[in-house]
């Protein structure tokens, strides 16, 4: 343990929650490749702030997905997972976001080589494709590494490292059961097996099959998420499109024929304007139904004493079945000829003021059922590589071929808009009540089913690098590395126009097919110079060239000073360059409803409807917003400075502090919908109205270069192995991140917005986030008690001043116990969210869920889990 801790200290590994495995005193120290460097060296010589997470650690904590593993990292401000995919059109993607800079600035590797991005997002890797059971560890570089890995490593690097070889067969099964209900339960089954001893036989072949699924959880099943209407909080997130429909007549009368009866129905509430509104939280899911199926196969061949060749194949299929509220339809015309006209022959109650004028309706097609979507993502990746030693040079070369496909389909509840409007106009459909047999048959015939969007991302790359010690200086050897890579990426986005155009609520009603491709070439080099026995200088530089947006040269300088056996200092500075992705440039334009309800700033300023405007559309209603790619985007550029210190006051204690400071110019993103509607004079060019000025057609919020982002803070970690006792061995681990500032601009040269401890435009940046654990081991028994903490923040607060709110801190605990005393068998039982802590209330309206924020908190509550593993 002493030797291992000295290695951790000398290398500056900020172990945080997780420690690298210890070396035995008699084990030979081998030259290895470390994440963040191209030079093979002794592990004890690295000077990078790296967190290493062993597979055994996240297995014991009941972490079932790569996204959950990333959530244990304090520097990871947010993780997009399945909860946020409900209604968002993300295809069920799960991503990581180091430093809160955006998932597009976090580079994700598998065994040191990049993974292709998800087609729908185009800027991020889908963590769902990572089979956890195949992993040996995860290494996270918390420093910018553009000079080593390429342009998208501004926020940091996550390197998933699989087992090098496997022998025998292992079967494991897991079950996660929420205490509150069976909804949201998870199951996992994996099988791994391998044959051949790499050292004795000269080869090893192994494969891992991993199956994971989770059932859906309705938002209404939890008190904190069951409604978007909270008068006591000043929040009314309801929709003005309902069943029964609201109307606006040609003579200016607004209302609902069933208002006087109390607006009785699922999710219905009465408004102060005589209309019925829909609380969509009664329909939406907190967690969708998901499935992940993964296979990883790897064959390793020892060519000779120094060289090995590998073939690695990864296949993953992820599906996501989500449901949201029934389709909202606006602009429907009803004439007095319809039997369902208020006061007509079908018995719909009459409304005072109506004298047969044509009505314009807002109708939610409840009879068609919830809108159900089915997203599928399929990833295939083949890597052929070789590494070893030639003429004194360490080399590593590889060829990578990856294809990622994704599709979205209508599974139910989506209807042909034109047919539904025609059905109301010709008197077949009743927008105010139950349907006749003919009306029900008509709606069933109008249902849309099938795939409406498909995307494909193909990446072919070749890479190679060599490294060696060039010569000796008095303080040690000078290390050198040089490498190059070439990659061809191609993306296609295919819209089923015939199907998508029939349903405006799909978002793709007017989207067009898009495609793009590019060639990327890079040359990089690295130099490690021992200036004195305790002082080492590292220099790296990289030039990347994109045939569509140009090139950039980015250097990195680092310094490591071992002041004594107990204290080490490290610092680095580097620049970065992130080219807009193919999706950023060519992503299809989509038109969807805003998450929140807004007053049209022209047709309903301050909540007062303008003369001649339809209040059911213009006031307190979800508006249409357009997003998509922008071919005129410029690359982002960054500067990163880091300064750290590591203490080892005792052999059993290691403590680190690392300061980071990151600045980004020409940040690519979209202005938040709430910011656009709150600042009409500033963003009036975003608003597109009909030629007569009576209808807001959409708000144009496509990707753009917004301005600068600046963030700084401190990472800290502690690992303390307590003295051995008769009760067993105890290890305490702590990993925390304190963010001093996070500021951004919504336009170049604009005002900086402080986001730390404040919701900002899209999300909060937590001032403090930590993960802590204490583990115990005695014989075949072991246990882990862990805590995850997120500090509180000022809420989004799109509410009246008297209702402004501060979100409370969120702290959860977990406990697990493992037993390995049965031959070939390991058993683990545990409890996640031990105290059954509910997510803190928030009035945010950015996500589809209400009452809590699914990006940072867990709606499941106390969850019991068990895992059994048997080795043949």
C-alpha positions in Angstrom: 0.0 0.0 0.0 2.9 2.4 0.8 4.4 1.8 -2.6 1.1 2.3 -4.3 0.4 5.5 -2.5 3.9 6.9 -3.3 3.1 6.1 -6.9 -0.2 7.9 -6.7 1.4 10.9 -5.1 4.4 11.1 -7.5 2.1 10.8 -10.4 -0.4 13.3 -9.1 -3.4 11.0 -9.5 -6.4 12.7 -7.9 -8.0 9.5 -6.9 -11.1 11.1 -5.3 -13.7 8.5 -4.8 -11.7 5.9 -6.5 -8.1 4.6 -6.2 -5.9 2.9 -8.7 -5.1 -0.7 -7.9 -2.0 -1.2 -5.7 1.1 -2.8 -7.0 2.8 -5.5 -4.9 6.4 -4.7 -3.9 7.8 -7.6 -5.9 5.9 -6.9 -9.1 7.9 -5.4 -11.9 7.2 -1.8 -12.8 6.3 -1.7 -16.5 6.2 1.1 -18.9 2.5 1.9 -19.7 0.4 4.3 -21.6 -1.4 6.8 -19.4 -4.5 8.7 -20.4 -3.5 12.2 -21.5 0.0 11.3 -22.8 1.4 9.7 -25.9 4.7 8.8 -24.2 4.9 5.3 -22.6 6.5 5.7 -19.1 6.5 4.3 -15.6 3.1 4.9 -14.0 4.8 6.7 -11.2 6.1 9.4 -13.5 2.9 10.9 -14.8 1.9 14.4 -13.8 -1.7 14.6 -14.8 -4.8 15.1 -12.7 -6.5 11.8 -13.4 -9.4 10.1 -11.6 -9.3 6.3 -12.0 -12.5 4.4 -11.3 -12.2 0.6 -10.8 -15.0 -1.6 -12.2 -15.4 -3.2 -8.8 -16.1 0.1 -7.2 -19.1 1.1 -9.3 -20.4 -2.5 -9.3 -20.6 -2.4 -5.5 -22.4 0.9 -5.5 -25.2 -0.4 -7.8 -24.3 1.7 -10.8 -25.9 0.1 -13.8 -25.0 2.5 -16.7 -22.0 4.5 -17.8 -24.1 7.6 -17.2 -24.5 6.7 -13.6 -20.8 6.1 -13.3 -20.1 9.5 -14.6 -22.5 11.0 -12.1 -20.1 9.9 -9.3 -17.5 12.4 -10.6 -17.7 15.7 -8.9 -16.3 17.6 -11.9 -19.1 16.2 -14.0 -21.8 19.0 -13.7 -24.5 17.0 -15.4 -25.3 13.8 -17.2 -28.0 13.5 -19.8 -29.8 10.2 -19.4 -33.0 8.4 -20.2 -35.1 10.7 -17.9 -34.5 13.7 -20.0 -35.2 12.0 -23.3 -38.9 12.1 -22.6 -40.4 14.4 -25.2 -37.0 15.9 -26.0 -36.3 14.2 -29.4 -32.8 13.1 -28.3 -33.2 9.5 -29.3 -32.6 8.3 -25.7 -28.9 9.4 -25.8 -27.0 9.6 -22.5 -24.0 12.0 -22.3 -21.4 13.3 -19.9 -20.6 17.0 -19.4 -17.3 17.7 -17.6 -17.0 21.2 -16.2 -20.5 22.1 -17.4 -19.1 23.2 -20.7 -21.4 20.9 -22.7 -21.1 17.3 -23.7 -19.6 18.3 -27.0 -16.5 19.4 -25.2 -16.0 16.1 -23.4 -14.0 13.6 -25.4 -15.0 9.9 -24.8 -12.5 7.1 -25.6 -12.7 3.4 -25.6 -9.2 1.8 -25.0 -7.6 5.1 -25.9 -9.4 5.6 -29.2 -12.3 7.9 -29.8 -15.9 6.7 -30.2 -18.1 8.0 -33.0 -20.7 10.5 -32.0 -24.5 9.7 -31.8 -26.2 10.6 -35.1 -29.1 12.7 -33.6 -26.9 14.8 -31.3 -23.9 14.7 -33.6 -21.7 16.3 -31.0 -21.5 13.7 -28.2 -20.9 10.0 -27.6 -23.9 8.0 -26.4 -22.8 6.4 -23.1 -25.4 3.7 -23.6 -23.2 1.8 -26.0 -20.6 1.1 -23.2 -21.0 -2.4 -21.7 -20.1 -2.0 -18.1 -19.4 -5.6 -17.5 -16.5 -5.5 -20.0 -14.7 -2.7 -18.2 -11.6 -2.9 -16.0 -11.6 0.7 -15.1 -12.5 4.2 -16.3 -9.8 7.0 -16.4 -10.9 10.6 -16.4 -8.4 13.3 -17.3 -9.7 16.5 -15.7 -7.4 18.7 -17.8 -7.8 20.0 -21.3 -6.1 17.6 -23.8 -6.6 19.1 -27.2 -2.9 19.0 -28.0 -2.9 15.2 -27.4 -6.3 13.9 -28.5 -7.8 16.6 -30.7 -10.2 19.4 -30.8 -13.1 18.2 -28.7 -11.1 17.5 -25.5 -11.5 21.0 -24.0 -13.5 20.0 -20.9 -11.6 16.7 -20.3 -11.2 13.1 -21.4 -13.1 10.0 -20.3 -11.3 6.8 -21.3 -13.2 3.5 -20.8 -10.7 0.7 -20.6 -11.8 -2.9 -21.1 -10.2 -6.0 -19.6 -7.0 -6.9 -21.4 -7.9 -10.6 -21.4 -10.4 -13.0 -19.8 -10.3 -16.7 -19.1 -13.2 -18.9 -18.0 -16.9 -18.0 -18.0 -18.7 -15.7 -15.7 -22.5 -15.1 -15.4 -24.0 -12.3 -13.3 -27.5 -11.1 -12.8 -28.8 -7.9 -11.1 -32.2 -6.6 -10.0 -33.1 -3.1 -8.8 -36.5 -2.7 -7.2 -37.8 0.7 -6.1 -39.6 0.5 -2.8 -42.5 2.9 -3.8 -43.7 0.7 -6.7 -42.5 -1.8 -9.3 -42.4 1.0 -11.9 -38.9 2.0 -12.8 -37.4 -1.4 -11.9 -34.2 -2.4 -13.6 -32.7 -5.8 -14.6 -29.3 -6.7 -15.9 -27.9 -10.0 -17.2 -24.4 -10.4 -18.5 -22.2 -13.3 -19.7 -18.5 -13.1 -20.2 -16.1 -15.7 -21.3 -12.6 -16.1 -22.7 -10.0 -18.6 -23.6 -6.3 -18.6 -24.0 -3.4 -17.3 -21.8 -1.7 -14.4 -23.5 1.7 -15.1 -21.8 1.6 -18.9 -22.1 -0.4 -19.6 -25.3 0.4 -16.3 -27.0 -3.3 -15.4 -27.5 -6.6 -14.7 -25.8 -10.1 -14.4 -27.1 -13.0 -13.2 -25.0 -16.5 -11.8 -25.4 -19.0 -10.0 -23.2 -22.8 -10.0 -23.7 -24.6 -7.4 -21.6 -28.4 -7.0 -21.4 -30.0 -4.2 -19.4 -33.6 -2.9 -19.2 -35.7 -0.5 -17.1 -39.4 -0.2 -17.0 -41.2 3.1 -17.3 -42.1 5.3 -14.4 -45.0 7.8 -14.8 -44.5 11.3 -13.4 -47.9 11.1 -11.7 -46.6 8.1 -9.6 -44.5 10.5 -7.5 -46.0 13.4 -5.5 -43.2 15.8 -6.3 -43.6 15.3 -10.1 -47.4 14.7 -10.3 -48.4 18.2 -11.3 -47.2 21.3 -13.2 -49.8 23.4 -11.5 -48.7 24.8 -8.1 -50.6 27.9 -7.1 -48.8 27.9 -3.8 -45.5 28.2 -5.8 -46.8 30.7 -8.4 -46.4 28.0 -11.1 -48.9 27.1 -13.8 -47.3 24.9 -16.4 -50.5 23.8 -17.9 -51.4 23.9 -21.6 -54.2 25.9 -23.1 -54.9 23.1 -25.5 -57.3 20.6 -24.0 -60.1 18.1 -24.3 -62.8 19.4 -24.3 -61.4 22.0 -26.7 -61.2 25.7 -26.1 -62.6 28.0 -28.7 -62.2 31.6 -30.0 -65.1 32.9 -32.1 -65.1 35.3 -35.0 -66.8 37.9 -32.8 -64.1 37.7 -30.1 -65.8 35.3 -27.6 -63.4 32.9 -25.8 -64.4 29.9 -23.7 -65.1 26.3 -23.3 -68.6 24.7 -23.3 -67.8 22.6 -20.2 -66.1 25.3 -18.2 -69.2 25.9 -16.1 -69.3 22.2 -15.2 -65.8 22.4 -13.7 -63.6 21.2 -16.5 -63.9 17.5 -15.4 -61.4 15.2 -16.9 -57.9 13.8 -16.6 -55.5 16.7 -15.9 -58.0 19.4 -16.5 -58.2 22.6 -14.5 -60.2 25.8 -14.9 -58.5 29.0 -16.0 -59.5 32.5 -15.0 -60.5 33.3 -18.7 -63.3 30.8 -19.0 -61.3 28.0 -20.6 -60.0 24.6 -19.6 -56.3 23.9 -19.4 -54.4 20.6 -19.3 -51.9 19.6 -16.7 -49.6 17.6 -19.0 -47.7 16.1 -16.0 -50.6 13.7 -15.6 -49.6 12.1 -18.9 -45.8 12.4 -19.1 -43.2 9.9 -17.9 -40.5 10.5 -15.4 -38.5 7.6 -16.8 -39.2 6.0 -20.1 -38.9 2.3 -20.9 -35.4 1.5 -22.0 -33.4 -1.5 -23.2 -29.6 -1.8 -23.9 -28.0 -4.8 -25.5 -24.3 -4.8 -26.0 -21.6 -7.2 -27.2 -17.9 -6.7 -27.0 -15.5 -9.2 -28.5 -11.7 -8.9 -28.3 -8.9 -11.1 -29.7 -5.3 -10.5 -28.7 -2.3 -12.2 -30.3 1.2 -12.1 -29.1 3.3 -11.7 -32.3 6.6 -12.0 -30.4 8.1 -11.0 -27.1 7.5 -7.3 -27.8 4.6 -7.0 -30.1 0.9 -7.8 -29.8 -2.0 -7.4 -32.3 -5.7 -6.9 -31.3 -9.0 -7.1 -33.0 -11.9 -5.5 -31.1 -15.5 -5.4 -32.1 -18.3 -3.5 -30.3 -22.0 -3.8 -31.1 -24.7 -2.1 -29.1 -28.4 -1.6 -29.6 -30.4 0.8 -27.4 -34.1 1.4 -27.5 -36.2 4.0 -25.8 -40.1 3.9 -25.5 -41.5 7.2 -24.2 -44.9 8.7 -23.8 -46.1 12.3 -23.5 -49.4 14.1 -23.5 -51.9 13.5 -26.5 -51.3 15.7 -29.6 -52.2 19.4 -29.3 -53.9 20.8 -32.4 -54.5 24.5 -32.9 -56.1 26.5 -35.7 -59.0 24.0 -36.1 -62.1 25.5 -37.7 -65.6 24.5 -36.6 -68.8 25.8 -38.3 -72.3 25.9 -37.0 -73.1 23.1 -39.4 -71.4 20.6 -37.0 -73.7 18.7 -34.7 -71.1 19.3 -32.0 -71.3 23.1 -32.2 -72.1 24.5 -28.7 -75.8 24.4 -28.3 -76.2 22.1 -31.4 -78.0 18.8 -31.9 -75.4 16.6 -30.3 -76.0 18.1 -26.9 -72.8 20.1 -26.4 -73.7 22.9 -23.9 -74.5 26.3 -25.4 -72.3 29.2 -24.6 -73.5 32.8 -24.2 -72.4 35.1 -26.9 -72.1 32.5 -29.6 -74.6 33.0 -32.5 -73.3 30.5 -35.1 -70.0 32.3 -35.8 -67.1 30.1 -37.0 -64.9 28.9 -34.1 -61.1 28.4 -34.0 -60.3 25.5 -31.6 -57.4 24.4 -29.5 -58.0 20.7 -29.1 -55.9 17.9 -27.5 -56.7 14.5 -29.1 -57.1 12.5 -26.0 -59.2 9.9 -27.8 -56.1 9.0 -29.8 -54.1 8.3 -26.6 -50.7 9.5 -25.5 -48.1 10.3 -28.1 -45.8 7.3 -28.0 -42.4 7.4 -29.6 -39.9 4.6 -30.2 -36.2 5.5 -30.6 -33.5 3.0 -31.7 -29.8 3.5 -31.7 -27.4 0.9 -33.1 -23.6 1.2 -32.9 -21.0 -1.0 -34.5 -17.3 -0.4 -34.1 -14.3 -2.4 -35.4 -10.7 -1.7 -34.3 -7.7 -3.5 -35.7 -4.5 -2.5 -33.9 -0.9 -3.4 -33.1 1.5 -2.2 -30.4 4.9 -3.1 -29.3 8.6 -2.2 -29.7 10.6 -1.7 -32.9 14.2 -0.6 -32.9 13.8 0.9 -29.5 10.6 2.8 -30.3 7.3 2.0 -28.6 4.6 2.1 -31.3 0.8 1.9 -31.5 -1.1 1.8 -34.8 -4.7 1.2 -35.5 -7.5 1.2 -38.0 -11.0 2.1 -36.8 -14.3 1.7 -38.6 -17.5 2.8 -36.8 -21.1 3.1 -37.9 -23.8 4.6 -35.7 -27.4 4.5 -36.7 -30.5 6.0 -35.0 -34.1 6.2 -35.9 -37.3 7.6 -34.4 -40.8 6.2 -35.0 -44.4 7.0 -34.2 -45.7 4.1 -32.0 -49.1 5.6 -31.1 -51.1 8.7 -30.4 -49.8 10.7 -33.4 -52.5 11.6 -35.9 -52.7 13.1 -39.3 -53.3 16.8 -38.6 -55.2 17.5 -41.8 -57.5 14.6 -41.3 -58.3 15.6 -37.8 -59.0 19.2 -38.8 -61.2 17.9 -41.6 -63.0 15.6 -39.3 -64.0 18.5 -37.1 -64.9 20.7 -40.0 -67.2 18.1 -41.6 -68.9 17.2 -38.2 -67.5 13.7 -37.8 -65.3 14.4 -34.8 -66.4 15.8 -31.5 -63.7 18.1 -30.0 -65.7 18.7 -26.9 -66.6 15.2 -25.6 -66.9 11.5 -26.3 -66.6 10.3 -29.9 -69.3 8.4 -31.7 -68.5 5.0 -33.2 -67.9 6.8 -36.5 -65.7 9.4 -34.8 -63.6 6.7 -33.0 -63.1 4.8 -36.2 -62.1 8.0 -38.0 -59.5 8.7 -35.3 -58.2 5.2 -35.5 -57.8 5.5 -39.2 -55.9 8.8 -38.8 -53.3 7.3 -36.5 -49.7 7.6 -37.8 -47.2 4.7 -37.2 -43.8 4.1 -38.5 -40.3 5.5 -38.8 -40.2 9.2 -39.6 -36.5 10.0 -39.0 -33.3 8.1 -39.6 -29.7 9.2 -39.2 -26.4 7.6 -39.8 -22.9 8.5 -38.8 -19.9 6.8 -40.4 -16.3 7.3 -39.3 -13.2 5.6 -40.7 -9.9 6.4 -39.2 -6.3 5.4 -39.1 -3.8 6.4 -36.4 -0.3 5.8 -35.4 2.3 7.0 -32.9 5.7 6.2 -31.7 7.6 7.1 -28.5 10.9 6.5 -26.8 13.6 8.0 -24.6 15.9 10.2 -26.8 18.8 10.7 -24.5 19.8 11.1 -20.9 20.1 14.3 -18.9 21.6 14.5 -15.5 18.1 14.4 -14.0 16.8 11.6 -16.2 15.7 10.5 -19.7 14.1 12.9 -22.2 10.9 11.3 -23.5 9.6 12.0 -27.0 6.5 11.0 -29.0 5.1 11.8 -32.4 1.9 10.7 -34.0 -0.6 11.3 -36.7 -4.2 10.4 -37.5 -6.6 10.7 -40.4 -10.3 10.4 -40.2 -13.2 10.6 -42.7 -16.6 11.3 -41.2 -19.9 11.2 -43.0 -23.4 12.0 -41.6 -26.8 11.6 -43.3 -30.2 12.7 -41.9 -33.2 11.2 -43.7 -36.7 12.4 -43.0 -39.8 10.4 -44.1 -41.5 13.5 -45.5 -44.7 11.7 -46.3 -45.1 10.6 -42.7 -43.5 13.4 -40.7 -45.3 16.2 -42.6 -48.7 14.8 -41.3 -47.9 15.5 -37.7 -46.7 18.9 -36.7 -46.1 17.9 -33.1 -43.4 15.5 -34.2 -41.1 18.5 -34.8 -40.1 17.2 -38.2 -43.2 18.3 -40.2 -41.2 20.6 -42.4 -37.7 19.1 -42.0 -35.6 18.2 -45.0 -33.0 15.6 -45.7 -29.5 16.7 -44.8 -26.0 15.3 -45.3 -22.4 16.3 -44.7 -18.9 14.8 -44.8 -15.4 15.9 -44.0 -11.8 14.8 -43.8 -9.8 15.4 -40.7 -6.0 15.1 -40.5 -3.7 15.7 -37.5 -0.1 15.7 -36.6 1.0 15.9 -33.0 4.1 15.6 -30.8 5.1 15.5 -27.1 8.3 16.0 -25.2 9.1 15.2 -21.6 12.2 16.9 -20.2 13.5 16.3 -16.6 15.0 19.7 -15.8 16.2 18.6 -12.4 15.6 15.5 -10.2 12.4 16.9 -8.7 11.4 19.1 -11.8 9.9 17.9 -15.1 8.8 19.9 -18.1 6.3 18.5 -20.6 5.6 20.1 -24.0 3.0 19.0 -26.5 1.7 20.4 -29.7 -0.9 19.4 -32.3 -2.1 20.6 -35.7 -5.6 19.6 -36.8 -7.0 20.4 -40.3 -10.6 20.1 -41.3 -11.3 20.4 -45.0 -14.5 22.3 -44.4 -13.6 24.7 -41.6 -9.8 25.0 -41.7 -7.1 24.1 -39.2 -5.6 25.1 -35.9 -2.3 24.7 -34.1 -2.6 24.1 -30.3 0.3 23.8 -27.8 0.4 22.5 -24.3 3.0 23.2 -21.6 3.1 21.4 -18.2 5.4 21.5 -15.3 5.7 19.0 -12.4 7.8 19.7 -9.3 8.3 17.2 -6.5 9.2 19.6 -3.8 9.7 16.7 -1.3 8.5 13.2 -0.7 5.4 14.7 0.9 4.5 17.5 -1.5 4.2 17.7 -5.3 3.2 20.7 -7.4 1.9 20.6 -11.0 0.7 23.2 -13.5 -0.2 23.3 -17.2 -1.5 25.7 -19.9 -2.9 24.8 -23.2 -5.1 26.1 -26.0 -8.0 24.3 -27.7 -10.0 24.4 -30.9 -13.3 22.7 -31.5 -14.7 22.6 -35.0 -18.5 22.6 -35.4 -19.6 19.0 -35.9 -21.4 17.7 -39.0 -24.6 17.9 -37.0 -23.9 21.5 -35.9 -23.4 22.4 -39.6 -26.0 20.2 -41.3 -28.6 19.1 -38.7 -32.1 19.2 -40.0 -34.3 22.1 -38.9 -37.0 21.0 -36.5 -40.0 22.9 -35.1 -41.3 21.8 -31.7 -43.3 23.3 -28.9 -41.5 25.2 -26.1 -41.1 23.4 -22.8 -42.8 26.3 -20.9 -45.9 28.3 -21.7 -45.3 31.9 -22.7 -47.2 35.1 -23.7 -46.6 36.2 -27.2 -44.7 39.5 -26.7 -46.5 41.1 -29.6 -50.0 39.5 -29.6 -50.3 39.2 -25.8 -47.8 41.6 -24.1 -47.8 41.2 -20.4 -50.6 38.7 -20.6 -53.1 41.2 -22.2 -54.4 40.0 -25.5 -54.0 42.4 -28.4 -57.0 43.4 -30.5 -58.0 40.7 -33.0 -55.6 38.1 -31.5 -56.6 34.7 -30.4 -55.9 34.5 -26.6 -56.0 30.7 -26.7 -52.9 30.8 -28.9 -51.1 34.0 -28.0 -51.5 34.0 -24.2 -49.9 31.6 -21.7 -49.4 29.0 -24.3 -46.6 26.7 -25.6 -45.2 28.4 -28.7 -43.4 26.9 -31.6 -39.6 27.1 -31.6 -37.3 26.1 -34.4 -33.8 24.6 -34.0 -31.3 23.0 -36.2 -27.8 23.3 -37.8 -26.1 26.4 -39.1 -23.7 26.1 -42.0 -22.1 29.5 -41.0 -20.8 28.4 -37.7 -17.2 29.3 -36.7 -15.0 27.0 -34.6 -14.8 27.4 -30.8 -11.4 28.3 -29.3 -10.3 27.8 -25.8 -7.5 28.5 -23.2 -7.0 26.3 -20.1 -4.8 26.9 -17.1 -4.4 24.4 -14.2 -2.4 24.5 -11.0 -2.4 21.7 -8.5 -0.7 20.4 -5.4 -0.7 16.9 -3.9 0.2 16.1 -0.2 1.1 12.8 1.3 1.7 13.6 5.0 1.6 9.9 5.8 2.0 6.8 3.7 -1.7 6.0 4.2 -3.0 9.5 3.3 -3.1 11.3 0.0 -4.7 14.7 -0.5 -4.9 16.8 -3.7 -6.1 20.3 -4.7 -6.3 21.3 -8.4 -7.3 24.8 -9.6 -8.7 25.0 -13.1 -9.4 28.1 -15.3 -11.0 27.7 -18.7 -12.0 30.3 -21.3 -13.9 29.6 -24.5 -14.5 32.0 -27.4 -17.2 31.8 -30.0 -19.1 29.2 -28.0 -21.6 27.2 -30.1 -25.1 26.9 -28.7 -28.7 28.2 -28.7 -30.2 31.0 -26.7 -32.6 29.6 -24.1 -36.3 29.9 -24.9 -37.0 31.7 -21.6 -34.3 34.3 -22.4 -35.7 34.9 -25.9 -39.3 35.5 -24.6 -38.1 37.6 -21.7 -36.1 39.9 -23.9 -38.2 40.5 -27.0 -36.6 43.8 -28.0 -33.2 42.2 -27.9 -34.3 39.1 -29.9 -37.1 40.4 -32.0 -35.4 39.2 -35.1 -35.9 35.6 -33.8 -39.7 36.0 -34.0 -41.4 35.1 -37.3 -45.0 36.1 -37.8 -47.6 35.4 -40.5 -48.0 38.0 -43.3 -51.1 39.4 -41.6 -49.2 39.6 -38.2 -51.9 37.8 -36.3 -50.0 34.5 -35.8 -46.6 33.7 -34.4 -45.4 31.0 -36.8 -42.2 30.1 -34.9 -39.2 31.5 -33.0 -36.0 30.8 -34.9 -33.3 29.6 -32.4 -30.9 27.6 -34.5 -27.3 27.0 -33.4 -25.1 30.0 -33.4 -21.8 31.4 -32.1 -23.0 33.0 -28.9 -19.9 34.5 -27.2 -17.5 33.6 -24.5 -17.6 31.1 -21.6 -15.4 31.5 -18.5 -15.2 29.1 -15.6 -12.8 28.4 -12.7 -12.7 26.4 -9.6 -10.9 23.8 -7.5 -11.0 20.0 -7.5 -10.1 18.3 -4.3 -9.7 14.7 -3.2 -8.7 12.6 -0.2 -7.8 9.0 0.2 -7.1 7.7 3.7 -6.5 4.0 4.5 -7.1 3.7 8.2 -4.8 1.5 10.4 -5.8 -2.2 10.2 -8.0 -3.3 13.1 -9.5 -6.6 14.3 -12.8 -5.4 12.9 -11.3 -5.2 9.4 -9.7 -2.7 7.0 -11.3 0.7 6.4 -10.7 3.2 3.5 -12.2 6.6 3.3 -12.4 8.4 0.0 -13.6 11.9 -0.9 -13.9 13.7 -4.2 -15.2 17.3 -4.4 -15.4 20.2 -6.9 -15.9 23.8 -5.9 -16.7 26.2 -8.8 -15.7 29.7 -8.1 -17.3 31.2 -11.2 -19.1 30.2 -14.4 -19.9 33.1 -16.8 -21.3 33.0 -20.3 -22.5 35.4 -23.0 -25.6 34.9 -25.2 -24.0 37.0 -27.9 -20.5 38.2 -28.8 -19.6 41.2 -26.8 -22.8 40.9 -24.7 -23.3 40.9 -21.0 -21.8 38.0 -19.0 -24.3 36.0 -17.0 -23.1 34.3 -13.8 -24.3 30.7 -13.6 -22.8 29.4 -10.3 -25.4 28.8 -7.7 -28.0 30.3 -10.1 -30.2 28.5 -12.6 -29.1 30.8 -15.5 -30.8 30.3 -18.8 -30.8 26.5 -19.1 -29.5 24.9 -15.9 -27.6 25.6 -12.7 -23.9 25.2 -12.2 -23.4 23.8 -8.7 -21.1 25.7 -6.4 -20.2 22.5 -4.6 -20.5 18.9 -5.5 -19.0 15.9 -3.8 -19.0 12.2 -3.5 -17.7 10.4 -0.4 -17.5 6.8 0.7 -16.1 4.6 3.4 -15.4 1.0 2.6 -14.8 -1.9 4.8 -13.3 -5.4 4.2 -12.8 -8.4 6.5 -12.2 -11.8 5.0 -15.0 -12.6 2.5 -17.1 -9.7 3.6 -17.0 -6.1 2.4 -19.3 -3.1 2.5 -19.5 0.4 1.2 -21.4 3.4 2.5 -21.5 6.4 0.1 -22.8 9.9 0.0 -23.5 12.1 -3.0 -24.1 15.8 -2.5 -25.2 18.7 -4.7 -25.4 22.3 -3.3 -28.5 24.4 -3.5 -29.0 27.3 -6.0 -31.3 30.1 -7.0 -34.2 28.7 -9.0 -35.1 29.5 -12.6 -37.9 31.7 -11.1 -40.0 32.6 -14.1 -42.6 33.4 -11.5 -43.9 36.5 -9.6 -41.5 38.1 -7.2 -43.3 36.8 -4.1 -42.8 33.2 -5.3 -39.1 33.3 -6.1 -37.5 30.2 -4.8 -34.1 28.7 -3.8 -33.6 25.0 -4.5 -32.4 23.1 -1.5 -29.2 21.0 -1.5 -29.7 17.4 -2.5 -27.9 14.7 -0.6 -28.4 10.9 -1.0 -26.8 7.9 0.7 -26.3 4.3 -0.5 -25.2 1.2 1.3 -24.0 -2.2 0.0 -22.6 -5.4 1.3 -20.8 -8.1 -0.5 -19.9 -11.7 0.3 -17.4 -13.9 -1.6 -17.2 -16.9 0.8 -19.1 -19.2 -1.4 -17.0 -21.0 -4.0 -17.0 -19.3 -7.4 -19.8 -17.0 -6.2 -20.0 -13.4 -5.3 -23.2 -11.9 -3.8 -24.0 -8.2 -3.3 -27.0 -6.6 -1.8 -27.6 -2.9 -1.3 -29.9 0.1 -1.0 -29.7 3.2 -3.2 -31.1 6.4 -1.7 -31.0 4.9 1.7 -33.1 7.6 3.4 -35.6 7.8 0.6 -34.8 11.4 -0.1 -37.1 13.1 -2.6 -35.7 15.5 -5.1 -35.9 19.1 -4.0 -38.6 21.2 -5.5 -37.7 23.5 -8.4 -39.9 25.7 -10.6 -37.7 25.0 -13.7 -39.6 24.7 -17.0 -36.7 23.7 -19.2 -37.4 20.0 -19.1 -40.7 18.3 -19.8 -40.9 17.0 -16.2 -42.2 19.4 -13.5 -41.5 19.9 -9.8 -38.0 18.5 -9.9 -35.0 18.4 -12.3 -34.4 15.0 -13.9 -30.9 16.0 -15.0 -29.5 16.0 -11.5 -31.9 14.0 -9.2 -33.4 10.6 -9.0 -37.2 10.1 -9.1 -37.1 6.5 -8.0 -36.6 7.0 -4.3 -35.3 4.2 -2.1 -34.3 1.3 -4.3 -33.2 -2.2 -3.2 -30.8 -4.2 -5.4 -29.1 -7.6 -5.5 -26.4 -9.0 -7.7 -25.2 -12.5 -8.0 -22.1 -13.6 -9.9 -21.0 -17.1 -10.6 -17.6 -18.1 -12.2 -17.3 -21.4 -14.0 
